[in-house]
Amino acid sequence: MLQGLKKYLNEEQDPAAIEKVLNKLNGIIMNSEELTYIAVQKKPAVNIAPDCIALTNKRIIFCRPKNLGLSMEFQDYIWKDIANCHIKEGILGAEFTIQTISGETNKIDYLPKVQARKLYATAQEQEEIQREYRRQLDLEEKRAAAGNVTLATNIPASAEQMQAEIKQDTPNQSNPTNPLPNSDMPIPQEMPIQSAPSEDPLASLQKLKLLLENGLITKFEFDAKKAEILARI
């Protein structure tokens, strides 16, 4: 068991606390999820059942033991829902705080400073990934909106409307006084709808992979959409 704990003991975490939280986390970690770091609270006095923060490639998990460590409460936040993270260092340790895009906050105090800094550095990397994802999503929405405007301005009258106009302009043949229309006059034809150019398949696949890596779609959805994009090439 100690061999499995070594990767989480780089900043002098309490091995007993790491072992206990790992046993609990193994039951809630998803198949495509990877546990990357665990920080353990270290209170100056009693530290029997410390709180922990676990980081994965998909979320932040707050782990709080209850009933003297016999049970544990988990609060998790997906990275895409995190607005910002920050740390506040004091004499006896550091406080790590997160804020979601909906305004919710959560924090753990009395973290060893070196562990809190590691949490913050990892969170900053994830925030950068999510900022880029939101930027790409915003660009896609703007492109889609621009494409819809262009399409709407180029849509011609429907075939029924054009036929009605032609019929209205054609003289009544039962009235001999009305001249026959010029047979050489061209009849308006329905204009084809010009659709916006399709997106580059390679760019679509790259964005699709980004969605999968950030846990926004399942592997099944990824494979299905990938097959659909490749079929259009």
C-alpha positions in Angstrom: 0.0 0.0 0.0 2.9 2.3 0.8 4.1 2.1 -2.8 0.8 3.4 -4.0 1.0 6.3 -1.5 4.5 7.5 -2.4 3.4 9.6 -5.4 1.1 11.7 -3.0 3.8 12.2 -0.2 6.1 14.6 -2.0 5.3 17.6 0.3 5.3 15.7 3.6 1.6 14.8 3.6 0.4 12.7 6.5 0.6 9.0 5.2 -2.3 7.9 7.5 -4.6 10.7 6.2 -3.6 10.0 2.6 -4.3 6.3 2.9 -7.7 7.0 4.5 -8.8 9.5 1.8 -7.5 7.3 -1.0 -9.6 4.4 0.2 -12.7 6.7 -0.1 -11.7 8.4 -3.3 -11.2 5.1 -5.2 -15.0 4.6 -5.0 -15.9 7.9 -6.7 -13.1 8.3 -9.3 -14.4 7.8 -12.8 -12.8 5.5 -15.3 -11.4 8.3 -17.4 -10.4 10.4 -14.3 -6.8 10.6 -12.9 -6.0 11.6 -9.4 -3.0 14.0 -9.5 -2.5 15.6 -6.1 -3.8 15.5 -2.5 -3.2 18.2 0.1 -3.8 17.5 3.8 -4.8 19.9 6.5 -2.4 20.3 9.4 -3.9 22.0 12.4 -1.6 23.3 15.1 -3.2 21.4 17.9 -5.6 18.4 17.4 -5.2 16.9 13.9 -6.9 13.5 14.3 -9.2 13.6 11.2 -7.8 16.4 8.9 -9.6 17.8 5.9 -8.1 17.1 2.5 -8.3 18.5 -1.1 -7.9 16.1 -4.0 -7.2 17.3 -7.5 -7.9 15.2 -10.6 -7.7 16.0 -14.3 -11.5 16.8 -14.2 -12.4 18.3 -10.9 -11.4 19.6 -7.4 -12.7 17.4 -4.5 -13.0 18.7 -0.9 -12.8 15.7 1.5 -14.0 16.3 5.1 -14.1 13.5 7.6 -17.1 13.2 9.8 -17.9 11.3 13.0 -14.2 11.2 14.1 -13.1 9.9 10.7 -15.7 7.1 10.5 -17.4 8.7 7.5 -16.4 11.3 4.9 -18.2 14.2 3.1 -17.2 15.0 -0.5 -17.8 18.3 -2.3 -16.6 18.3 -5.9 -16.4 21.1 -8.5 -15.7 20.5 -12.2 -12.8 22.6 -13.6 -15.0 24.3 -16.2 -17.2 25.7 -13.3 -14.2 27.2 -11.4 -13.9 31.0 -11.9 -10.7 31.4 -9.8 -8.6 30.0 -7.0 -6.3 31.8 -4.6 -4.3 31.1 -1.4 -3.7 33.2 1.6 -0.6 32.4 3.7 -0.4 33.0 7.4 1.9 32.1 10.2 0.5 28.7 10.9 -0.3 27.7 7.4 -2.2 28.7 4.3 -5.9 28.9 3.3 -6.9 27.7 -0.2 -10.1 29.1 -1.6 -12.1 28.5 -4.8 -14.9 30.5 -6.3 -17.2 29.1 -9.0 -18.6 31.0 -11.9 -22.0 31.0 -10.1 -20.4 32.8 -7.1 -20.2 29.8 -4.7 -17.0 29.6 -2.5 -15.3 26.8 -0.6 -12.1 26.7 1.3 -9.8 24.8 3.6 -7.4 26.4 6.1 -4.3 25.3 7.9 -2.8 23.7 4.9 1.1 23.4 4.8 2.3 26.3 2.7 4.2 24.1 0.2 1.1 22.0 -0.4 -1.1 25.1 -0.8 1.3 26.5 -3.4 1.2 23.2 -5.3 -2.6 23.3 -5.3 -2.5 26.9 -6.6 0.0 26.1 -9.4 -2.1 23.2 -10.6 -5.3 25.2 -10.4 -3.7 28.0 -12.4 -2.8 25.5 -15.2 -6.4 24.3 -15.3 -7.8 27.8 -15.3 -5.7 28.7 -18.3 -7.1 25.6 -20.1 -10.6 26.6 -19.3 -10.1 30.2 -20.3 -8.9 29.0 -23.7 -11.8 26.6 -24.0 -14.3 29.5 -23.2 -12.5 31.7 -25.7 -12.9 29.1 -28.4 -16.5 28.5 -27.5 -17.2 32.2 -27.7 -15.6 32.4 -31.1 -17.7 29.5 -32.4 -20.9 31.2 -31.1 -19.9 34.4 -32.9 -19.1 32.6 -36.1 -22.4 30.7 -35.9 -24.3 34.0 -35.3 -22.5 35.7 -38.2 -23.3 32.8 -40.5 -27.0 32.9 -39.6 -27.1 36.6 -40.5 -25.5 36.1 -43.8 -27.7 33.2 -44.7 -30.9 35.2 -43.8 -30.0 38.2 -46.0 -29.4 35.9 -49.0 -32.6 33.8 -48.9 -34.7 34.5 -52.0 -38.5 34.4 -52.2 -40.0 31.0 -52.0 -41.0 29.2 -55.2 -44.7 29.7 -54.4 -44.3 33.4 -54.0 -42.3 33.8 -57.2 -44.9 31.7 -59.1 -47.7 33.9 -57.7 -45.9 37.0 -58.8 -45.3 35.6 -62.3 -49.0 34.6 -62.6 -50.0 38.1 -61.4 -47.8 39.8 -64.1 -49.1 37.4 -66.9 -52.0 38.9 -69.0 -55.3 37.2 -69.0 -55.3 35.1 -72.2 -59.1 35.0 -72.3 -59.1 38.7 -73.0 -58.1 39.2 -76.7 -57.2 42.8 -76.1 -54.4 41.9 -73.8 -51.2 41.3 -75.7 -49.5 37.9 -75.2 -46.3 38.0 -73.1 -43.0 38.0 -74.8 -41.9 34.4 -75.0 -38.3 35.5 -75.1 -38.6 37.2 -71.7 -36.6 35.1 -69.1 -38.6 33.7 -66.3 -37.1 34.3 -62.8 -35.6 31.1 -61.4 -35.4 30.3 -57.7 -32.0 31.2 -56.4 -30.1 28.4 -54.5 -29.6 29.0 -50.8 -25.9 29.8 -50.1 -24.9 28.1 -46.9 -22.0 29.1 -44.7 -18.8 27.2 -45.5 -18.3 24.1 -43.5 -15.7 24.0 -40.7 -12.3 22.4 -41.3 -12.6 18.7 -40.2 -9.2 18.9 -38.5 -10.2 21.9 -36.4 -13.5 20.1 -35.5 -11.6 17.1 -34.3 -9.2 19.2 -32.3 -12.1 20.9 -30.5 -13.8 17.6 -30.0 -10.7 16.2 -28.3 -10.5 19.3 -26.1 -14.1 18.7 -25.0 -13.3 15.0 -24.1 -10.1 16.0 -22.2 -12.1 18.5 -20.1 -14.8 16.0 -19.3 -17.5 17.9 -21.2 -18.5 14.9 -23.3 -18.3 11.1 -22.8 -16.0 8.7 -24.8 -19.1 7.4 -26.5 -20.2 10.9 -27.6 -16.6 11.6 -28.7 -16.4 8.4 -30.9 -19.8 9.1 -32.4 -19.1 12.7 -33.3 -15.6 11.7 -34.6 -17.1 9.2 -37.0 -19.6 11.8 -38.2 -16.8 14.3 -38.9 -14.6 11.7 -40.7 -17.6 10.6 -42.8 -17.9 14.2 -44.2 -14.2 14.2 -45.5 
